[in-house]
Amino acid sequence: MADMSNRPSMAHLAHDHIVSILQLLPIDSIISFSMTCRRFKSIASSDMLWEGICRRDWGNISVDGLLASSDKKLPWKKVYQQVSQLGCVSCIRLHGKDGILPKPRASHSLNFISDCLVLFGGGCEGGRHLDDTWVAYAGNEITRVPRWRQTNLGTPSGRFGQTCIVVGDALVLFGGINDNGIRQNDTWVGHIMHDEKLEIKLPWRLLDVGPNIPPPRGAHAGCCVGGKRMVIHGGIGLDGLRLSDTWLLELSDSARSARWHEIVIHPSPPARSGHTLTWIGGPLMILFGGRGTGYEVLNDLWLLDMGGEYPEWVELHHNSLNVPDSVPLPRVGHSATLILGGRLLIYGGEDSYRHRKDDFWVLDPSAIPAVRMRPQAPNSMISSGNMWKRLKVSGRRPNCRSFHRACADRSGRFIFIFGGMVDGVMQPTESAGLRFDGELYLLELVLQL
């Protein structure tokens, strides 16, 4: 029998080698390792280890963005713990510089790309649908007053209810509804550009997508998946019919052309509009809420997995449905944003009675069992523990709203919210009515660093 006493133990390994091994382990194993001895406790608490874990679990873009937005050295273990236990967000209203502001609107698009906020289109007062593109540079000074500048007018044509997704270094816009109620199915691509005067521009270009195109629609949902692909689902099609189809757009390396492919999956989410579809990392996306074919408002949750040989929709059922306030109430016209820590932030929306909401919820995808490990069930559904958590809000809380838009900065710690439909007094002699909002809010995840 071989002499085991002559084999090197982990205690004899160099500090850097032990850190490299620990970065491959789950958090529970690292905690157990730290309880072994003083040396291992010191290594398991080191900044080098926990920065690596943050990069492993959150990605380099989020960590680099967090570093750029902070003026002090971050204690990475504390950051990781506080993000994992997130319970509060703070909110402020950002005032536009020079008095130049985009017009109040709803069902527009809002994206963060190349350190800039980009706003396009939407519906406004008088039943008109806007065709303007606005850009505001944010950079690392997220909380400063934004300087909005209009860069385009008329291209793409005016519309609301479109999807506009950051795919790699480009914005890809699809569909929407115009002033005449006509549904669109055109696909546009835009890139941020800086001219010789250091002005920011965003030229749009109609994308060549070939003959196979999704049917026209608006109020659909979409998100990126990987560096060159985008998925859309559902929406309101011709004759007001709500759709349940799923399509994948694959861009060429130069983003000069792209091709659409329908993904036929059974089962799949019922037809709906005003829902959200959000990428949560790897090949996975989360669909939440919306309005169904009977005008009912939904709060069902679906996982789209594009990682296997065949794409798959899986319905997620909550084990805690019998606990009051354990999951968000049904809603349509809400926002769903991927934030720091790989969580999903749900805000606002309206119910079937048009009552608008101002609540914030986080969904923890790590509470979802691995799709590939679930038992095969005829209805393709899995149950999960308590994935949802309602957040407390400090500062200036936005008014209840629906059909606003939200996006996060590179770090995922700061979230911008713009526009939407809010309750308001139309005239002094009239009761409360509907108005379009034009305020920009900045939401920050509260971390005591």
Order of alpha helices (4+ residues) and beta strands (2+ residues): alpha-alpha-alpha-alpha-alpha-alpha-beta-beta-beta-beta-beta-beta-beta-beta-beta-beta-beta-beta-beta-beta-beta-beta-beta-beta-beta-beta-beta-beta-beta-beta-beta-beta-beta-beta-beta-beta-beta-beta
